[in-house]
């Protein structure tokens, strides 16, 4: 039997994730509060430092302090926070364990397995190494692609801007150090648009998909059909739904904003296609913008909020309730309408546990957004659509704003800080970490009684 003292001080994976992110945020806050972190040499307020550290660690992108106000030291701190937040606290901890111990012990392996929702303990050291090395490699390639654009424009500083932008895009952070207008000036630049979108998609597709695709490619299948057939159900759902939401979102934005002179109405057809595609990709928790979000039509804003709420895929750098979650719930509802016993896709049955977990994620996430919207409405006098856009963006760790963030007072900033934090650690991690009752609640079952639904 485990001694009471040891049991009392043991932490679950969910609690480690929550406390880990909180520790990184507080350390970042302290560093960003230093006078050396700003160009002016004057320390910013603790609240703004906390907001910036949270938005960087939670890879969101909403900012109360213009990024141009930070010194090189401050920008380096923000970049480090983005990298830690994107890869995840558990990944960073695992890298340290591997470096010190040349591998993962059993306790660390169980932590990684639980954090990444893996089915086996085998190959975890290789898995973590692939995540970190693969991420750094992709970010490095992205930086090299950006340099021919940013170096001629910004000189030597363009090298750091390229690295920062690449890391921020891959980690779906949406923060940039170019200026206060995000990527408005590059709305017609295909290199910036396409490379940024690729980085966002690769980071948001999820590390599990990376691992699975790598496994299948080693099988040396000769046709794309055979490669597809050998992928796991998770990868098939993540890839197919990602493509669906990106393409459908782009088509909707193109149609809804086509004649809007405040967004893409004055652009050429090619630029309109680029801007629509980029808007669809960036709403999936990236946060960069090539068009002003406050100038979107109400219909486009609604589409944006839907895509932001859904977000990317599980176990990646993206936020939101995740593509797989929404797909599982949709298939469950569809099977109910068709009076089928099980929800199925790609000739596979979806487990009841997956359906229940998906439902919990969406319900808790919706409660967080609703609560944040209600509280934020009490602190600022703005249109409901602007407030809702802000809270969904924060809760889904997106970073897009209808120019509301700079207007937040201290109470509003604290509400958005909490929303970003809850959104990044995840609704399930948040709920399970707060559940201190470890007893078996299924020993005694209550009687069942039918109720009316719908």
C-alpha positions in Angstrom: 0.0 0.0 0.0 1.2 3.5 -0.9 2.0 5.6 2.3 -0.5 8.4 2.9 2.3 11.0 2.8 3.3 10.0 -0.7 -0.2 9.7 -2.0 -1.1 13.1 -0.7 1.7 14.9 -2.7 1.4 13.0 -5.9 0.1 14.9 -8.9 -2.0 13.6 -11.9 -1.0 14.4 -15.4 -3.7 17.0 -15.7 -2.5 18.7 -12.5 1.1 18.7 -13.8 0.0 20.3 -17.1 -2.0 23.0 -15.3 0.8 23.7 -12.8 3.5 23.5 -15.4 1.8 26.1 -17.6 1.1 28.3 -14.6 4.8 28.1 -13.5 6.0 29.1 -17.0 3.5 32.0 -17.2 4.6 33.4 -13.8 8.3 33.1 -14.8 7.6 34.8 -18.1 5.6 37.5 -16.2 8.6 38.3 -14.0 11.0 38.5 -16.9 8.7 40.7 -18.9 8.2 43.0 -15.9 11.9 43.9 -16.0 12.8 47.3 -17.5 15.3 45.5 -19.8 12.3 43.9 -21.6 11.1 47.1 -23.1 12.7 49.4 -25.7 12.0 52.5 -23.5 13.7 50.9 -20.5 10.6 51.5 -18.4 8.9 48.5 -16.7 5.3 47.9 -17.9 2.5 47.1 -15.5 2.3 43.7 -13.9 -1.1 43.1 -15.5 0.2 43.7 -19.0 3.3 41.6 -18.3 1.0 38.8 -17.1 -1.3 39.2 -20.1 1.7 39.0 -22.5 3.2 36.0 -20.8 -0.1 34.2 -20.8 -0.9 35.0 -24.5 2.6 33.7 -25.5 2.6 30.6 -23.3 -0.9 29.7 -24.3 0.0 30.4 -27.9 -3.0 32.8 -28.4 -1.7 36.1 -29.8 -4.0 38.7 -28.2 -1.8 41.6 -27.1 -2.4 44.7 -24.9 1.2 46.0 -25.4 2.3 46.5 -29.1 5.0 44.0 -30.0 7.2 46.8 -31.3 7.4 48.1 -27.7 9.5 45.1 -26.6 13.3 45.1 -26.6 15.3 42.2 -28.1 15.4 40.6 -24.6 11.7 41.0 -24.3 11.1 39.5 -27.7 13.4 36.6 -27.0 11.5 35.9 -23.8 8.2 35.9 -25.7 9.7 33.6 -28.4 10.9 31.1 -25.7 7.4 31.2 -24.1 5.8 30.5 -27.5 8.1 27.6 -28.1 7.4 26.1 -24.7 3.7 26.7 -25.0 3.5 25.2 -28.5 5.4 22.0 -27.8 3.8 21.7 -24.4 5.2 21.5 -20.9 5.3 17.7 -20.9 7.3 17.7 -24.1 9.8 20.2 -22.7 10.0 18.2 -19.4 10.6 15.0 -21.3 13.4 16.5 -23.3 15.1 17.6 -20.1 14.7 14.1 -18.7 16.1 12.5 -21.8 19.1 14.9 -21.8 19.9 14.2 -18.2 19.1 10.5 -18.0 19.6 9.4 -21.6 16.0 8.2 -21.7 12.7 8.3 -19.9 12.1 6.4 -16.6 8.8 4.6 -16.0 7.2 7.6 -14.2 8.1 10.0 -17.0 7.0 7.5 -19.7 3.6 7.2 -18.0 3.3 11.0 -17.9 4.1 11.3 -21.6 1.7 8.4 -22.5 -1.1 10.1 -20.6 -0.4 13.6 -21.8 -0.3 12.6 -25.5 -3.1 10.0 -25.1 -0.9 7.2 -26.5 -1.9 3.5 -26.4 1.6 2.1 -25.7 4.7 2.8 -23.6 7.0 1.6 -26.3 9.0 4.1 -28.3 8.1 7.1 -26.2 11.7 8.4 -26.1 11.8 8.3 -29.9 8.3 9.9 -30.1 9.4 12.9 -28.0 12.6 13.3 -29.9 10.7 13.2 -33.2 8.3 15.9 -31.9 11.1 18.3 -30.9 13.5 17.6 -33.7 10.7 17.7 -36.3 9.3 20.9 -34.9 12.7 22.7 -34.9 13.4 21.4 -38.5 10.0 22.7 -39.8 10.5 26.0 -38.0 14.0 26.3 -39.4 12.8 25.7 -43.0 10.0 28.3 -42.5 12.5 30.9 -41.2 14.8 30.3 -44.3 11.8 30.8 -46.6 10.8 34.1 -44.8 14.3 35.6 -44.8 14.3 36.6 -48.5 11.2 38.7 -47.7 12.0 40.1 -44.3 15.8 40.7 -44.5 15.7 43.1 -47.5 12.9 45.0 -45.8 14.2 45.1 -42.2 18.0 44.4 -42.7 19.8 42.2 -40.2 16.7 42.3 -37.9 14.9 40.5 -40.6 16.7 37.3 -39.6 15.2 37.4 -36.1 11.8 38.4 -37.5 11.9 35.4 -39.8 12.7 33.0 -36.9 10.1 34.6 -34.7 7.4 34.5 -37.3 8.2 30.9 -38.2 8.0 29.7 -34.6 4.9 31.7 -33.9 3.2 30.3 -37.0 4.1 26.7 -36.3 3.1 27.0 -32.7 -0.2 28.6 -33.8 0.6 31.6 -31.6 -0.3 34.4 -34.0 2.1 36.9 -32.5 4.4 38.9 -34.8 7.0 41.6 -34.3 6.5 43.3 -37.6 4.2 46.0 -36.6 0.7 46.8 -35.2 -1.2 45.7 -38.3 -0.2 42.0 -38.2 0.2 40.9 -41.9 -2.1 43.4 -43.6 0.8 44.6 -45.8 1.4 41.1 -47.0 -2.1 40.2 -48.1 -1.0 39.8 -51.7 2.4 38.1 -50.9 2.1 34.4 -51.9 5.3 33.4 -50.1 4.1 34.8 -46.7 0.6 33.6 -47.2 1.4 30.0 -48.3 4.4 29.4 -46.0 2.6 30.8 -43.0 -0.4 28.6 -43.8 1.7 25.5 -44.2 3.4 26.1 -40.8 0.0 26.6 -39.1 -1.5 23.5 -40.6 1.6 21.3 -39.8 1.5 22.5 -36.2 -2.2 22.2 -35.9 -2.6 18.7 -37.4 -1.3 17.1 -34.2 1.9 15.2 -33.3 0.0 11.9 -33.3 -0.7 12.3 -37.0 3.0 13.1 -37.6 3.9 9.9 -35.8 1.3 7.8 -37.7 2.3 9.2 -41.1 5.9 8.6 -40.4 5.1 5.0 -39.5 3.1 4.4 -42.7 5.7 5.9 -44.9 8.2 3.4 -43.5 6.0 0.6 -44.9 7.0 1.9 -48.4 3.5 1.7 -49.8 3.5 2.6 -53.5 0.2 4.3 -53.9 -1.5 7.1 -51.9 -4.6 4.8 -51.5 -2.6 2.2 -49.7 -0.9 4.9 -47.6 -4.3 6.2 -46.6 -5.7 2.7 -45.8 -2.8 2.1 -43.4 -3.3 5.2 -41.4 -5.1 5.0 -38.0 -8.7 6.2 -37.7 -7.6 9.2 -35.7 -5.2 10.3 -38.5 -7.9 9.8 -41.2 -10.4 11.9 -39.3 -7.9 14.6 -38.4 -6.6 15.0 -42.0 -10.0 14.8 -43.8 -11.7 17.2 -41.4 -8.8 19.6 -41.5 -9.0 19.7 -45.3 -12.8 20.0 -45.2 -12.9 23.0 -42.8 -10.0 24.8 -44.5 -11.6 24.5 -48.0 -15.2 25.2 -47.0 -14.1 28.1 -44.9 -12.1 29.6 -47.8 -15.1 29.3 -50.1 -17.4 30.9 -47.6 -15.0 33.8 -47.0 -14.5 34.4 -50.7 -18.2 34.5 -51.3 -19.2 36.6 -48.2 -16.4 39.1 -48.5 -16.0 39.3 -52.3 -17.6 42.8 -52.6 -16.6 44.1 -49.2 -14.2 47.1 -49.9 -13.0 47.1 -46.3 -11.5 43.6 -46.6 -10.9 41.9 -49.9 -13.3 43.8 -52.2 -10.6 45.9 -53.8 -8.1 43.1 -54.3 -7.5 41.2 -57.5 -9.1 37.7 -57.9 -5.8 36.0 -57.1 -5.3 38.1 -54.0 -8.9 37.5 -52.9 -8.3 33.8 -53.1 -5.1 34.1 -51.1 -6.8 36.2 -48.5 -9.8 33.9 -48.2 -7.6 30.8 -47.9 -5.4 32.5 -45.3 -8.4 33.7 -43.2 -9.8 30.2 -43.2 -6.4 28.7 -42.0 -5.6 31.4 -39.5 -9.0 31.1 -37.7 -8.0 27.6 -36.8 -6.1 29.0 -33.8 -3.2 30.8 -35.5 -4.3 34.4 -35.0 -2.4 36.2 -37.9 -4.5 38.5 -40.0 -4.2 39.8 -43.5 -7.5 41.7 -43.3 -9.0 43.8 -40.4 -11.3 41.5 -38.4 -13.5 44.3 -37.3 -14.3 45.0 -41.0 -15.6 41.5 -41.7 -19.3 41.2 -42.5 -21.5 39.7 -39.7 -21.8 36.5 -41.7 -18.0 36.2 -42.1 -17.5 36.9 -38.4 -19.9 34.1 -37.6 -18.0 31.7 -39.8 -14.8 32.8 -38.2 -16.1 32.2 -34.7 -17.3 28.7 -35.7 -13.9 27.8 -37.2 -12.1 29.3 -34.1 -14.3 27.3 -31.7 -13.5 24.1 -33.6 -9.8 24.8 -33.9 -7.1 22.3 -35.0 -6.5 18.7 -34.2 -5.7 17.0 -30.9 -2.2 16.7 -29.4 -0.7 19.5 -31.5 0.0 23.3 -31.2 -3.6 24.3 -32.0 -6.4 25.1 -29.6 -10.2 24.9 -29.9 -12.4 21.9 -29.1 -10.6 20.1 -32.0 -11.7 18.7 -35.4 -11.9 15.1 -34.2 -14.1 16.1 -31.3 -16.6 17.9 -33.6 -16.6 15.0 -36.1 -17.3 12.5 -33.4 -20.2 14.5 -32.1 -21.6 15.0 -35.6 -21.4 11.3 -36.4 -23.0 10.5 -33.0 -25.9 12.8 -33.8 -26.2 11.5 -37.3 -26.4 7.9 -36.1 -29.1 8.9 -33.6 -31.1 10.5 -36.4 -30.7 7.5 -38.6 -31.7 5.3 -35.7 -28.4 3.4 -35.8 -26.9 1.9 -32.7 -23.3 2.9 -33.4 -21.5 5.9 -34.9 -19.2 4.8 -37.7 -16.7 6.3 -40.1 -14.2 4.8 -42.5 -15.6 1.3 -41.6 -14.8 1.8 -38.0 -17.0 2.1 -34.9 -16.5 5.0 -32.6 -16.4 4.0 -28.9 -19.0 5.4 -26.5 -16.1 6.7 -24.3 -14.9 8.9 -27.2 -18.4 10.2 -27.7 -18.8 11.0 -24.0 -15.4 12.7 -23.9 -16.2 14.8 -27.0 -19.4 15.9 -25.4 -17.7 16.9 -22.2 -15.1 18.9 -24.1 -17.7 20.9 -26.1 -20.0 21.5 -23.1 -17.2 22.7 -20.8 -15.6 24.8 -23.6 -19.0 26.4 -24.3 -19.5 27.1 -20.6 -16.1 28.8 -20.5 -16.9 31.0 -23.5 -20.4 31.8 -22.3 -19.1 32.7 -18.8 -16.3 34.8 -20.2 -18.6 36.6 -22.6 -21.0 37.4 -19.7 -18.3 38.7 -17.4 -16.5 40.7 -20.2 -19.9 42.3 -21.1 -20.0 43.8 -17.6 -16.6 45.4 -18.0 -16.8 47.0 -21.5 -19.5 48.7 -23.6 -19.1 47.1 -27.0 -21.2 45.2 -29.5 -22.0 41.6 -28.4 -20.4 40.2 -31.6 -17.1 42.0 -30.8 -17.1 40.6 -27.2 -18.1 37.1 -28.3 -15.4 37.2 -31.0 -12.8 38.1 -28.3 -13.8 35.4 -25.9 -14.0 32.6 -28.5 -10.6 33.8 -29.8 -9.2 33.6 -26.3 -10.8 30.4 -25.3 -9.7 28.7 -28.5 -6.3 30.3 -28.2 -6.6 31.9 -31.6 -5.6 35.6 -31.1 -7.8 37.3 -33.7 -9.6 40.4 -32.4 -12.1 42.9 -33.7 -9.8 45.6 -32.2 -11.2 45.0 -28.7 -8.1 43.9 -26.8 -6.5 47.4 -26.6 -9.7 48.7 -25.0 -9.7 46.2 -22.1 -9.5 47.5 -18.6 -7.8 45.6 -15.8 -10.9 43.4 -15.0 -11.3 42.7 -18.7 -7.6 41.7 -19.1 -7.9 39.3 -16.1 -11.0 37.7 -17.7 -9.2 37.1 -21.0 -6.1 35.9 -19.2 -8.2 33.2 -17.4 -10.0 32.3 -20.6 -6.7 31.9 -22.5 -5.3 29.7 -19.7 -8.3 27.5 -19.5 -8.4 27.2 -23.2 -4.8 26.1 -23.5 -4.7 23.6 -20.7 -7.9 22.1 -22.1 -11.4 21.6 -20.6 -10.8 17.9 -19.7 -7.5 18.6 -18.0 -9.1 21.5 -16.1 -12.1 19.4 -15.0 -10.1 16.3 -14.0 -7.4 18.2 -12.2 -10.1 19.8 -10.0 -11.7 16.4 -9.3 -10.0 15.4 -6.0 -12.3 12.5 -5.4 -10.3 9.4 -6.3 -12.8 6.9 -4.9 -14.7 4.6 -7.3 -18.0 6.2 -7.9 -19.3 3.2 -9.9 -19.5 0.7 -7.0 -23.1 1.6 -6.2 -25.2 2.3 -9.3 -28.4 4.4 -9.1 -31.5 3.1 -10.8 -32.2 4.2 -14.3 -35.3 6.2 -15.3 -36.2 7.5 -18.8 -36.5 11.2 -19.4 -37.7 13.2 -22.4 -35.0 14.7 -24.7 -35.5 17.3 -27.4 
